[in-house]
């Protein structure tokens, strides 16, 4: 009876651990305060991939060419309430190639979706998956009510890879970039590998940014401790953007 009781207790304990929602586990790893509940996605059945393509072609500043026409075959989109009005915004990403793509934000104005923001950001499809579980669409709310969202742009080229965080919000039907910072940068040139890893944390409208960098000769026969350096910066939100505090 004792062994059965112990076994039953272990099974119940394991079941309780496995039943913890993944969102609760992820929340403990969030790098910034969560001021309001996650936004929810409710894609209207009236919004189709063909319609989204049409809106991009009609309103994009970069009119469709044979090349980006191909990229439009790989669209990912969600309707999200990103500001204080009742209308839903439409966020679209066209990943494109390895380091090319486009990121769009449409605002519903006069019952029509109007393109209010467009950048050549490469945002993988995972950037628009399960917004209630990713911090990309869990906003940080500033003291004056700005709801900040994060988008990671993956750029680069031969011998270089860069991941940049863009913090933005919507105000008066426009997207405002509040802050941008490198989260990762890897370069390889003439046998020298240079890596920079960054992170940030927002507290009381103060953004703390930290970056660690190191260089290493990847062609040397004996691996030695790389040269490294640390960078720390502070940015204060002035009501519109984060300004660096010198």
Backbone as CSV, one residue per row, in Angstrom:
resi,resn,N_x,N_y,N_z,CA_x,CA_y,CA_z,C_x,C_y,C_z
1,UNK,0.827,-1.204,0.000,0.000,0.000,0.000,0.857,1.249,0.000
2,UNK,1.987,1.204,0.711,2.845,2.394,0.752,3.414,2.679,-0.628
3,UNK,3.868,1.599,-1.318,4.443,1.797,-2.654,3.400,2.335,-3.614
4,UNK,2.159,1.819,-3.512,1.108,2.312,-4.395,0.816,3.786,-4.128
5,UNK,0.843,4.161,-2.854,0.579,5.569,-2.520,1.636,6.484,-3.053
6,UNK,2.895,6.032,-2.948,3.997,6.848,-3.461,3.886,6.991,-4.976
7,UNK,3.584,5.860,-5.640,3.449,5.894,-7.101,2.329,6.809,-7.530
8,UNK,1.184,6.725,-6.831,0.055,7.593,-7.173,0.405,9.050,-6.966
9,UNK,1.154,9.333,-5.900,1.552,10.726,-5.646,2.453,11.264,-6.725
10,UNK,3.402,10.421,-7.188,4.302,10.846,-8.262,3.543,11.115,-9.542
11,UNK,2.549,10.258,-9.846,1.754,10.444,-11.064,0.964,11.742,-10.996
12,UNK,0.349,12.011,-9.851,-0.438,13.246,-9.708,0.447,14.467,-9.794
13,UNK,1.655,14.392,-9.191,2.573,15.534,-9.249,3.012,15.801,-10.677
14,UNK,3.339,14.714,-11.420,3.747,14.874,-12.822,2.624,15.448,-13.662
15,UNK,1.391,15.000,-13.415,0.247,15.501,-14.178,0.039,16.973,-13.927
16,UNK,0.226,17.406,-12.671,0.027,18.823,-12.359,1.071,19.681,-13.035
17,UNK,2.323,19.157,-13.166,3.383,19.910,-13.840,3.097,20.031,-15.321
18,UNK,2.680,18.905,-15.932,2.416,18.908,-17.373,1.208,19.741,-17.730
19,UNK,0.315,19.971,-16.784,-0.907,20.716,-17.085,-0.712,22.204,-17.031
20,UNK,0.490,22.696,-16.626,0.741,24.131,-16.575,0.748,24.684,-17.979
21,UNK,-0.054,25.718,-18.302,-0.104,26.272,-19.659,1.266,26.772,-20.099
22,UNK,1.543,26.618,-21.392,2.828,27.075,-21.910,2.979,28.569,-21.752
23,UNK,1.870,29.318,-21.794,1.950,30.772,-21.660,2.470,31.144,-20.285
24,UNK,2.057,30.381,-19.247,2.514,30.671,-17.898,4.010,30.439,-17.782
25,UNK,4.514,29.403,-18.453,5.944,29.138,-18.432,6.694,30.231,-19.170
26,UNK,6.195,30.632,-20.332,6.859,31.668,-21.128,6.862,33.006,-20.415
27,UNK,5.798,33.283,-19.667,5.676,34.594,-19.045,6.821,34.856,-18.084
28,UNK,7.336,33.818,-17.439,8.417,34.012,-16.484,9.708,34.427,-17.168
29,UNK,9.792,34.207,-18.485,11.001,34.555,-19.227,10.880,35.867,-19.980
30,UNK,9.773,36.578,-19.799,9.585,37.822,-20.534,10.600,38.862,-20.078
31,UNK,11.263,39.583,-21.008,12.288,40.542,-20.629,11.725,41.885,-20.209
32,UNK,10.422,42.068,-20.254,9.871,43.379,-19.953,8.508,43.229,-19.289
33,UNK,8.107,44.299,-18.596,6.842,44.256,-17.869,5.666,44.155,-18.821
34,UNK,4.659,43.408,-18.422,3.437,43.294,-19.203,2.368,44.109,-18.488
35,UNK,1.935,45.177,-19.108,1.034,46.105,-18.430,-0.428,45.788,-18.693
36,UNK,-0.743,45.194,-19.845,-2.131,44.892,-20.183,-2.190,43.508,-20.794
37,UNK,-3.367,42.886,-20.828,-3.468,41.516,-21.355,-3.067,41.451,-22.823
38,UNK,-2.651,40.267,-23.287,-2.271,40.114,-24.701,-3.433,40.448,-25.627
39,UNK,-3.100,41.021,-26.777,-4.117,41.279,-27.781,-4.552,39.960,-28.389
40,UNK,-5.754,39.898,-28.886,-6.288,38.680,-29.468,-6.433,38.826,-30.975
41,UNK,-6.328,37.723,-31.644,-6.428,37.704,-33.090,-7.758,37.100,-33.507
42,UNK,-8.504,37.825,-34.330,-9.763,37.338,-34.871,-9.836,37.722,-36.337
43,UNK,-9.261,36.896,-37.192,-9.222,37.210,-38.617,-10.620,37.104,-39.189
44,UNK,-11.077,38.181,-39.809,-12.400,38.187,-40.413,-12.418,37.273,-41.633
45,UNK,-13.495,36.539,-41.823,-13.583,35.680,-43.022,-13.594,36.491,-44.310
46,UNK,-13.860,37.793,-44.200,-13.863,38.655,-45.390,-12.456,39.019,-45.853
47,UNK,-11.457,38.755,-44.999,-10.076,39.040,-45.361,-9.445,37.759,-45.897
48,UNK,-9.053,37.800,-47.143,-8.432,36.646,-47.787,-7.031,37.013,-48.258
49,UNK,-6.243,36.002,-48.571,-4.892,36.240,-49.061,-4.910,37.054,-50.346
50,UNK,-5.850,36.772,-51.225,-5.944,37.521,-52.484,-6.246,38.995,-52.227
51,UNK,-7.119,39.262,-51.238,-7.442,40.656,-50.930,-6.236,41.376,-50.336
52,UNK,-5.512,40.699,-49.459,-4.329,41.311,-48.864,-3.300,41.632,-49.942
53,UNK,-3.094,40.704,-50.873,-2.181,40.955,-51.994,-2.630,42.181,-52.792
54,UNK,-3.930,42.267,-53.033,-4.464,43.377,-53.808,-4.223,44.704,-53.103
55,UNK,-4.457,44.758,-51.787,-4.245,45.986,-51.026,-2.777,46.400,-51.051
56,UNK,-1.880,45.410,-50.967,-0.455,45.729,-51.009,-0.079,46.304,-52.373
57,UNK,-0.553,45.680,-53.438,-0.222,46.145,-54.788,-0.767,47.543,-55.042
58,UNK,-1.960,47.828,-54.527,-2.586,49.122,-54.772,-1.984,50.233,-53.922
59,UNK,-1.517,49.912,-52.709,-1.123,50.960,-51.775,0.360,50.998,-51.451
60,UNK,1.092,49.959,-51.807,2.498,49.911,-51.460,3.289,50.980,-52.197
61,UNK,4.257,51.573,-51.489,5.120,52.560,-52.132,6.083,51.868,-53.095
62,UNK,6.350,50.577,-52.831,7.181,49.785,-53.727,6.254,48.932,-54.596
63,UNK,5.847,49.462,-55.706,4.890,48.778,-56.563,5.407,47.392,-56.970
64,UNK,4.481,46.472,-57.092,4.838,45.072,-57.330,5.665,44.919,-58.600
65,UNK,6.757,44.177,-58.488,7.569,43.807,-59.642,7.517,42.291,-59.750
66,UNK,8.168,41.751,-60.755,8.155,40.294,-60.917,8.794,39.605,-59.721
67,UNK,9.751,40.313,-59.051,10.445,39.696,-57.923,9.576,39.699,-56.663
68,UNK,9.086,40.883,-56.245,8.299,40.874,-55.019,6.891,40.331,-55.240
69,UNK,6.491,40.182,-56.488,5.238,39.481,-56.774,5.375,38.027,-56.317
70,UNK,6.570,37.459,-56.523,6.824,36.097,-56.071,6.787,36.022,-54.556
71,UNK,7.335,37.030,-53.882,7.353,37.029,-52.428,5.941,37.080,-51.846
72,UNK,5.016,37.689,-52.568,3.654,37.808,-52.067,2.946,36.456,-52.004
73,UNK,3.535,35.445,-52.576,2.941,34.110,-52.474,3.143,33.516,-51.089
74,UNK,3.957,34.177,-50.262,4.255,33.664,-48.931,3.895,34.716,-47.880
75,UNK,2.646,35.105,-47.891,2.163,36.106,-46.946,1.695,35.462,-45.646
76,UNK,1.946,36.166,-44.545,1.398,35.778,-43.253,0.766,37.029,-42.653
77,UNK,-0.437,36.899,-42.135,-1.112,38.100,-41.646,-2.044,37.771,-40.483
78,UNK,-2.307,38.806,-39.693,-3.222,38.698,-38.552,-3.939,40.026,-38.377
79,UNK,-5.172,39.959,-37.908,-5.889,41.170,-37.505,-5.787,41.268,-35.994
80,UNK,-5.342,42.441,-35.528,-5.091,42.653,-34.104,-5.555,44.055,-33.715
81,UNK,-6.029,44.190,-32.514,-6.397,45.516,-32.006,-5.171,46.091,-31.302
82,UNK,-4.441,46.943,-32.009,-3.154,47.427,-31.523,-3.216,48.788,-30.851
83,UNK,-4.370,49.456,-30.910,-4.472,50.775,-30.282,-5.760,50.847,-29.479
84,UNK,-6.217,52.068,-29.216,-7.346,52.258,-28.320,-8.697,52.303,-29.021
85,UNK,-8.727,52.337,-30.350,-10.028,52.365,-31.013,-10.569,50.948,-31.160
86,UNK,-11.804,50.842,-31.640,-12.456,49.535,-31.723,-12.124,48.784,-33.002
87,UNK,-11.563,49.485,-33.995,-11.244,48.833,-35.260,-9.976,47.980,-35.140
88,UNK,-9.972,46.893,-35.897,-8.828,45.985,-35.891,-7.794,46.431,-36.918
89,UNK,-6.524,46.344,-36.556,-5.442,46.581,-37.503,-5.051,45.254,-38.156
90,UNK,-4.434,45.363,-39.324,-3.989,44.183,-40.073,-2.471,44.239,-40.186
91,UNK,-1.788,43.230,-39.630,-0.326,43.147,-39.683,0.046,42.059,-40.672
92,UNK,0.921,42.398,-41.624,1.273,41.473,-42.706,2.789,41.401,-42.832
93,UNK,3.292,40.198,-43.036,4.709,40.039,-43.331,4.872,39.158,-44.563
94,UNK,5.786,39.580,-45.438,6.159,38.798,-46.622,7.642,38.491,-46.453
95,UNK,8.003,37.306,-45.930,9.388,37.008,-45.579,10.383,37.147,-46.719
96,UNK,9.984,36.856,-47.953,10.908,37.003,-49.072,12.029,35.993,-49.014
97,UNK,13.267,36.452,-49.293,14.422,35.567,-49.305,15.050,35.443,-47.937
98,UNK,16.340,35.041,-47.913,17.030,34.793,-46.649,17.104,36.051,-45.780
99,UNK,17.361,37.202,-46.383,17.465,38.443,-45.626,16.646,39.566,-46.263
100,UNK,15.657,39.211,-47.059,14.815,40.216,-47.688,13.364,39.947,-47.341
101,UNK,12.575,40.989,-47.391,11.157,40.834,-47.097,10.505,42.182,-46.852
102,UNK,9.233,42.141,-46.493,8.480,43.364,-46.236,7.560,43.162,-45.038
103,UNK,7.341,44.247,-44.307,6.472,44.243,-43.141,5.465,45.373,-43.315
104,UNK,4.175,45.055,-43.179,3.122,46.038,-43.426,2.173,46.116,-42.223
105,UNK,1.649,47.316,-42.009,0.571,47.505,-41.036,-0.540,48.285,-41.731
106,UNK,-1.747,47.720,-41.709,-2.923,48.380,-42.268,-3.845,48.803,-41.129
107,UNK,-4.408,49.988,-41.254,-5.360,50.491,-40.268,-6.738,50.573,-40.923
108,UNK,-7.751,50.149,-40.199,-9.104,50.191,-40.745,-9.661,51.601,-40.596
109,UNK,-9.814,52.274,-41.719,-10.303,53.652,-41.748,-11.443,53.746,-42.756
110,UNK,-12.576,54.295,-42.288,-13.766,54.415,-43.140,-14.151,53.071,-43.749
111,UNK,-14.065,52.034,-42.901,-14.455,50.672,-43.273,-13.560,50.077,-44.358
112,UNK,-12.390,50.686,-44.574,-11.432,50.164,-45.541,-10.064,50.034,-44.864
113,UNK,-9.279,49.053,-45.310,-7.933,48.899,-44.760,-6.956,49.768,-45.541
114,UNK,-6.328,50.715,-44.807,-5.376,51.634,-45.401,-3.969,51.303,-44.908
115,UNK,-3.019,51.256,-45.847,-1.633,50.973,-45.497,-1.033,52.185,-44.786
116,UNK,-0.617,52.003,-43.527,-0.062,53.112,-42.753,1.420,52.921,-42.449
117,UNK,1.941,51.731,-42.752,3.353,51.497,-42.436,3.901,50.392,-43.325
118,UNK,5.113,50.620,-43.830,5.765,49.632,-44.696,7.268,49.769,-44.561
119,UNK,7.928,48.673,-44.240,9.383,48.658,-44.153,9.898,47.364,-44.771
120,UNK,11.114,47.422,-45.271,11.735,46.228,-45.857,12.388,45.407,-44.741
121,UNK,11.541,44.909,-43.843,11.987,44.071,-42.734,11.737,42.616,-43.093
122,UNK,12.728,41.784,-42.825,12.556,40.342,-43.003,12.065,39.774,-41.671
123,UNK,10.798,39.434,-41.614,10.185,38.897,-40.401,9.702,37.485,-40.708
124,UNK,10.334,36.462,-40.155,9.885,35.084,-40.420,8.445,34.888,-39.983
125,UNK,7.825,33.866,-40.531,6.410,33.631,-40.249,6.151,33.418,-38.767
126,UNK,7.143,32.923,-38.018,6.944,32.702,-36.593,6.683,34.006,-35.852
127,UNK,7.056,35.143,-36.477,6.803,36.428,-35.838,5.337,36.785,-35.789
128,UNK,4.497,36.039,-36.509,3.068,36.320,-36.495,2.264,35.092,-36.058
129,UNK,2.902,34.196,-35.335,2.218,32.992,-34.868,1.907,33.117,-33.379
130,UNK,0.667,32.767,-32.998,0.244,32.755,-31.602,0.617,34.047,-30.873
131,UNK,-0.010,35.174,-31.215,0.363,36.442,-30.589,0.132,36.461,-29.087
132,UNK,-0.741,35.606,-28.565,-0.962,35.589,-27.126,0.118,34.800,-26.389
133,UNK,1.099,34.260,-27.116,2.188,33.549,-26.472,3.551,34.160,-26.779
134,UNK,3.622,35.116,-27.688,4.880,35.757,-28.030,4.867,37.200,-27.576
135,UNK,6.021,37.695,-27.100,6.060,39.069,-26.605,6.018,40.092,-27.729
136,UNK,6.124,39.631,-29.003,6.003,40.568,-30.119,4.669,41.314,-30.066
137,UNK,3.612,40.620,-29.619,2.305,41.244,-29.580,1.721,41.258,-28.174
138,UNK,2.587,41.235,-27.182,2.193,41.519,-25.806,2.782,42.888,-25.497
139,UNK,1.983,43.933,-25.505,2.535,45.282,-25.434,3.018,45.689,-24.049
140,UNK,4.024,46.561,-24.053,4.417,47.270,-22.851,3.708,48.613,-22.899
141,UNK,3.005,48.981,-21.846,2.249,50.229,-21.824,3.044,51.300,-21.090
142,UNK,3.345,52.401,-21.774,4.095,53.487,-21.164,3.198,54.278,-20.215
143,UNK,3.803,55.202,-19.484,3.055,55.977,-18.492,1.984,56.856,-19.133
144,UNK,2.175,57.220,-20.405,1.163,58.047,-21.070,0.284,57.227,-22.015
145,UNK,0.284,55.907,-21.821,-0.674,55.068,-22.532,-0.256,54.552,-23.890
146,UNK,0.989,54.777,-24.316,1.454,54.232,-25.595,1.658,52.718,-25.443
147,UNK,1.106,51.956,-26.366,1.227,50.510,-26.335,2.332,50.090,-27.299
148,UNK,3.477,49.690,-26.747,4.656,49.383,-27.554,4.678,47.916,-27.947
149,UNK,4.978,47.674,-29.226,5.107,46.320,-29.743,6.509,46.127,-30.302
150,UNK,6.947,44.874,-30.321,8.289,44.562,-30.790,8.229,43.737,-32.064
151,UNK,9.062,44.121,-33.046,9.233,43.338,-34.274,10.726,43.141,-34.493
152,UNK,11.121,41.893,-34.746,12.525,41.589,-35.009,12.738,41.457,-36.511
153,UNK,13.690,42.232,-37.019,14.063,42.209,-38.438,15.372,41.439,-38.582
154,UNK,15.369,40.432,-39.453,16.552,39.617,-39.701,17.166,40.066,-41.024
155,UNK,18.313,40.694,-40.956,18.945,41.219,-42.167,20.388,40.728,-42.246
156,UNK,21.067,41.143,-43.299,22.466,40.758,-43.450,22.828,40.492,-44.888
157,UNK,23.824,39.659,-45.068,24.330,39.352,-46.402,25.480,38.372,-46.280
158,UNK,26.404,38.423,-47.231,27.552,37.515,-47.201,28.445,37.827,-46.007
159,UNK,28.599,36.876,-45.124,29.483,37.052,-43.973,28.923,37.893,-42.858
160,UNK,27.628,38.224,-42.880,27.057,39.055,-41.825,25.600,38.684,-41.586
161,UNK,25.231,38.652,-40.331,23.850,38.384,-39.932,23.504,39.343,-38.805
162,UNK,22.364,40.043,-38.946,21.958,41.043,-37.959,20.500,40.837,-37.586
163,UNK,20.205,40.882,-36.297,18.838,40.843,-35.798,18.581,42.132,-35.027
164,UNK,17.634,42.928,-35.516,17.345,44.243,-34.942,15.948,44.268,-34.359
165,UNK,15.826,44.755,-33.135,14.523,44.909,-32.491,13.993,46.305,-32.767
166,UNK,12.743,46.387,-33.200,12.073,47.666,-33.428,10.879,47.742,-32.466
167,UNK,10.849,48.759,-31.620,9.711,48.996,-30.739,8.853,50.088,-31.355
168,UNK,7.553,49.840,-31.528,6.700,50.778,-32.228,5.301,50.796,-31.623
169,UNK,4.573,51.838,-31.952,3.181,51.957,-31.509,2.396,52.728,-32.560
170,UNK,1.091,52.694,-32.440,0.217,53.397,-33.377,-0.388,54.612,-32.680
171,UNK,-0.323,55.751,-33.342,-0.911,56.984,-32.809,-1.472,57.808,-33.969
172,UNK,-2.744,58.176,-33.837,-3.415,58.972,-34.869,-3.289,58.338,-36.254
173,UNK,-3.442,57.019,-36.302,-3.410,56.327,-37.587,-2.046,56.206,-38.213
174,UNK,-0.971,56.386,-37.420,0.384,56.257,-37.936,1.217,55.398,-37.000
175,UNK,2.190,54.706,-37.587,3.118,53.911,-36.788,4.323,54.779,-36.428
176,UNK,4.657,54.797,-35.142,5.793,55.571,-34.648,6.843,54.595,-34.120
177,UNK,8.082,54.714,-34.614,9.183,53.895,-34.123,9.727,54.549,-32.859
178,UNK,9.584,53.872,-31.725,10.014,54.444,-30.449,11.473,54.142,-30.131
179,UNK,11.962,52.987,-30.618,13.353,52.605,-30.327,13.760,51.470,-31.243
180,UNK,15.064,51.433,-31.566,15.625,50.346,-32.360,16.976,49.956,-31.769
181,UNK,17.244,48.668,-31.710,18.517,48.227,-31.157,18.888,46.836,-31.653
182,UNK,20.187,46.583,-31.759,20.675,45.293,-32.237,20.588,44.249,-31.137
183,UNK,19.952,43.128,-31.468,19.874,42.005,-30.549,20.976,40.977,-30.842
184,UNK,21.391,40.930,-32.099,22.434,39.981,-32.476,23.103,40.462,-33.754
185,UNK,24.436,40.365,-33.775,25.185,40.695,-34.984,26.390,39.764,-35.070
186,UNK,26.487,39.052,-36.173,27.587,38.117,-36.380,28.248,38.436,-37.713
187,UNK,29.548,38.685,-37.681,30.298,38.947,-38.908,31.518,38.037,-38.950
188,UNK,31.885,37.662,-40.162,33.067,36.843,-40.368,33.861,37.440,-41.519
189,UNK,35.112,37.854,-41.208,35.928,38.509,-42.235,37.386,38.174,-41.993
190,UNK,38.019,37.641,-43.020,39.443,37.301,-42.979,39.790,36.466,-41.746
191,UNK,38.964,35.483,-41.472,39.252,34.562,-40.388,38.913,35.071,-39.004
192,UNK,38.361,36.268,-38.902,37.999,36.845,-37.603,36.480,36.814,-37.448
193,UNK,36.010,36.178,-36.398,34.587,36.129,-36.088,34.272,37.178,-35.029
194,UNK,33.321,38.047,-35.335,32.899,39.078,-34.384,31.420,38.877,-34.073
195,UNK,31.108,38.771,-32.797,29.741,38.501,-32.371,29.314,39.538,-31.334
196,UNK,28.112,40.092,-31.522,27.519,41.001,-30.546,26.139,40.480,-30.184
197,UNK,25.888,40.329,-28.890,24.594,39.876,-28.392,24.021,40.955,-27.483
198,UNK,22.801,41.400,-27.806,22.185,42.478,-27.043,20.886,42.055,-26.379
199,UNK,20.490,42.798,-25.381,19.212,42.586,-24.710,18.747,43.912,-24.136
200,UNK,17.457,44.002,-23.800,16.949,45.233,-23.212,15.886,44.902,-22.177
201,UNK,15.644,45.879,-21.308,14.625,45.742,-20.274,14.021,47.117,-20.040
202,UNK,12.689,47.178,-19.992,11.994,48.452,-19.759,11.417,48.464,-18.353
203,UNK,11.701,49.526,-17.628,11.169,49.681,-16.276,10.916,51.155,-16.020
204,UNK,9.655,51.480,-15.690,9.276,52.871,-15.404,9.678,53.805,-16.539
205,UNK,9.401,53.389,-17.774,9.677,54.169,-18.987,11.169,54.404,-19.234
206,UNK,12.012,53.646,-18.556,13.442,53.689,-18.811,13.857,52.366,-19.447
207,UNK,14.484,52.466,-20.605,14.925,51.279,-21.325,16.418,51.077,-21.074
208,UNK,16.750,49.925,-20.526,18.139,49.569,-20.270,18.596,48.609,-21.370
209,UNK,19.658,48.970,-22.052,20.183,48.153,-23.147,21.586,47.689,-22.799
210,UNK,21.818,46.393,-22.980,23.123,45.813,-22.708,23.574,45.008,-23.928
211,UNK,24.864,45.083,-24.230,25.410,44.332,-25.359,26.788,43.793,-24.988
212,UNK,26.987,42.531,-25.263,28.294,41.897,-25.067,28.855,41.518,-26.425
213,UNK,30.114,41.885,-26.659,30.759,41.610,-27.942,32.074,40.879,-27.720
214,UNK,32.425,40.032,-28.688,33.731,39.392,-28.623,34.238,39.115,-30.033
215,UNK,35.551,39.052,-30.150,36.216,38.727,-31.404,37.089,37.497,-31.192
216,UNK,37.136,36.660,-32.215,37.924,35.443,-32.093,38.494,35.040,-33.446
217,UNK,39.744,34.621,-33.417,40.401,34.115,-34.625,39.968,32.666,-34.811
218,UNK,39.115,32.427,-35.804,38.560,31.094,-35.988,39.479,30.186,-36.803
219,UNK,40.610,30.737,-37.255,41.541,29.936,-38.040,42.766,29.500,-37.242
220,UNK,42.872,29.996,-36.005,44.025,29.609,-35.198,43.899,28.150,-34.756
221,UNK,45.040,27.510,-34.596,45.038,26.093,-34.247,44.615,25.871,-32.802
222,UNK,45.030,26.757,-31.908,44.663,26.638,-30.506,43.617,27.693,-30.166
223,UNK,42.487,27.245,-29.623,41.421,28.161,-29.258,41.810,28.923,-27.996
224,UNK,41.833,30.243,-28.105,42.165,31.090,-26.968,40.932,31.883,-26.527
225,UNK,40.982,32.390,-25.335,39.892,33.201,-24.825,39.738,34.436,-25.701
226,UNK,38.550,34.691,-26.235,38.372,35.808,-27.171,38.421,37.168,-26.474
227,UNK,38.775,38.174,-27.237,38.703,39.547,-26.739,37.233,39.944,-26.635
228,UNK,36.841,40.509,-25.511,35.431,40.839,-25.304,35.281,42.217,-24.691
229,UNK,34.075,42.784,-24.856,33.747,44.068,-24.251,32.247,44.139,-23.990
230,UNK,31.869,44.981,-23.043,30.469,45.126,-22.649,30.022,46.569,-22.822
231,UNK,28.807,46.738,-23.320,28.241,48.069,-23.530,26.914,48.170,-22.776
232,UNK,26.699,49.285,-22.129,25.449,49.511,-21.398,24.951,50.919,-21.688
233,UNK,23.668,51.040,-22.039,23.076,52.342,-22.332,21.704,52.442,-21.666
234,UNK,21.281,53.671,-21.427,19.955,53.927,-20.866,19.212,54.895,-21.774
235,UNK,17.918,54.618,-21.977,17.069,55.473,-22.800,15.812,55.817,-22.005
236,UNK,15.431,57.084,-22.024,14.240,57.525,-21.308,13.139,57.870,-22.308
237,UNK,11.940,57.341,-22.060,10.817,57.641,-22.950,10.343,59.064,-22.683
238,UNK,10.349,59.907,-23.727,9.996,61.321,-23.565,8.550,61.617,-23.950
239,UNK,7.755,60.578,-24.074,6.369,60.745,-24.487,6.139,60.348,-25.925
240,UNK,7.240,60.291,-26.705,7.150,59.903,-28.115,8.137,58.785,-28.454
241,UNK,9.407,58.991,-28.088,10.447,58.001,-28.381,11.351,57.834,-27.158
242,UNK,12.229,56.844,-27.227,13.222,56.665,-26.173,14.484,57.439,-26.553
243,UNK,14.864,58.384,-25.709,16.069,59.193,-25.913,17.185,58.658,-25.025
244,UNK,18.385,58.595,-25.586,19.507,58.098,-24.804,19.898,59.093,-23.719
245,UNK,20.135,58.565,-22.528,20.569,59.378,-21.406,22.095,59.304,-21.318
246,UNK,22.740,60.432,-21.577,24.205,60.480,-21.595,24.750,60.695,-20.201
